[in-house]
Amino acid sequence: MVPTPYYIALSALLLTIGSVGVLTRRSAIMVFLSVELMLNAANLAIVAFARQWSARGVESALSGQAAVFIILAIAAAEVAVGLGILVAIFRNRVSTDVDELSEVRL
């Protein structure tokens, strides 16, 4: 059994990689992928803590997994809406460069 601090360290590493991706990438698709990476890092931390609490006998051990399903549903909705907006912007401007999208007027 892998100890919980290893999962938390991996989660922190994924969160760091995602935040660096959001801050440095210029393509809107890469920004969305970095945000998804950060959400998955949060999911990993939630599941790790839920597993630790279930090992200690806390009765609400499945609340962590339930929160993960809610986060995944929100992330899927975010991707659907975000990609729809990106397609609309790409059709009008023929670019997904974030620096060029300072004005989002279609």
C-alpha positions as CSV (number, residue, x, y, z in Angstrom):
1,M,0.0,0.0,0.0
2,V,1.4,3.3,-1.1
3,P,1.4,6.0,1.7
4,T,-0.8,9.0,1.3
5,P,2.0,11.6,1.2
6,Y,3.3,10.1,-2.0
7,Y,-0.1,10.7,-3.6
8,I,-0.2,14.2,-2.3
9,A,3.3,14.9,-3.6
10,L,2.2,13.6,-7.1
11,S,-0.9,15.7,-6.9
12,A,1.3,18.8,-6.1
13,L,3.6,18.0,-9.0
14,L,0.6,17.7,-11.4
15,L,-0.9,21.0,-10.0
16,T,2.5,22.7,-10.6
17,I,2.8,21.4,-14.1
18,G,-0.8,22.5,-14.9
19,S,-0.3,26.0,-13.5
20,V,2.9,26.5,-15.4
21,G,1.1,25.3,-18.5
22,V,-1.7,27.9,-17.9
23,L,0.8,30.7,-17.4
24,T,3.2,29.9,-20.3
25,R,1.1,28.5,-23.1
26,R,-0.3,30.7,-25.8
27,S,-2.7,28.2,-27.4
28,A,-6.1,28.1,-25.9
29,I,-6.4,24.4,-26.3
30,M,-3.2,23.9,-24.3
31,V,-4.6,26.2,-21.6
32,F,-7.7,24.0,-21.4
33,L,-5.5,20.9,-21.1
34,S,-3.5,22.5,-18.3
35,V,-6.7,23.4,-16.4
36,E,-7.8,19.8,-16.8
37,L,-4.5,18.6,-15.4
38,M,-5.0,20.8,-12.4
39,L,-8.5,19.4,-11.8
40,N,-7.1,15.9,-12.0
41,A,-4.5,16.8,-9.4
42,A,-7.3,18.0,-7.1
43,N,-9.2,14.7,-7.8
44,L,-6.1,12.7,-6.9
45,A,-5.7,14.5,-3.6
46,I,-9.4,14.1,-2.7
47,V,-9.3,10.4,-3.4
48,A,-6.0,10.0,-1.4
49,F,-7.5,11.7,1.6
50,A,-10.7,9.7,1.3
51,R,-8.7,6.5,1.2
52,Q,-6.7,7.6,4.3
53,W,-9.9,8.5,6.2
54,S,-11.5,5.2,5.3
55,A,-8.5,3.3,6.7
56,R,-9.0,5.2,10.0
57,G,-12.6,4.1,10.2
58,V,-14.3,7.4,9.2
59,E,-17.8,6.4,8.0
60,S,-18.0,9.0,5.2
61,A,-15.2,7.5,3.2
62,L,-17.2,7.6,-0.1
63,S,-17.7,11.4,0.1
64,G,-14.3,11.9,-1.5
65,Q,-15.2,9.7,-4.4
66,A,-18.6,11.4,-4.7
67,A,-16.8,14.8,-4.8
68,V,-14.5,13.5,-7.6
69,F,-17.5,12.5,-9.7
70,I,-19.0,16.0,-9.3
71,I,-15.7,17.6,-10.3
72,L,-15.4,15.3,-13.3
73,A,-18.9,16.3,-14.4
74,I,-18.1,20.0,-14.0
75,A,-14.8,19.5,-16.0
76,A,-16.7,17.7,-18.8
77,A,-19.2,20.6,-19.0
78,E,-16.3,23.1,-18.9
79,V,-14.6,21.4,-21.8
80,A,-17.8,21.2,-23.9
81,V,-18.5,24.9,-23.4
82,G,-14.9,26.0,-23.8
83,L,-14.4,24.0,-27.0
84,G,-17.6,25.4,-28.4
85,I,-16.4,28.9,-27.7
86,L,-13.0,28.1,-29.3
87,V,-14.6,26.8,-32.5
88,A,-16.7,29.9,-32.8
89,I,-13.6,32.1,-32.3
90,F,-11.5,30.1,-34.7
91,R,-14.1,30.4,-37.4
92,N,-14.0,34.2,-37.1
93,R,-10.4,34.9,-36.4
94,V,-8.6,31.8,-37.7
95,S,-6.4,31.6,-34.6
96,T,-6.5,30.2,-31.1
97,D,-3.7,32.3,-29.8
98,V,-4.7,33.6,-26.4
99,D,-2.7,36.9,-26.8
100,E,-4.8,37.7,-29.9
101,L,-8.1,37.1,-28.0
102,S,-7.9,40.1,-25.7
103,E,-11.2,41.2,-27.2
104,V,-13.7,38.4,-27.5
105,R,-16.1,40.1,-29.8
106,L,-17.6,37.8,-32.4
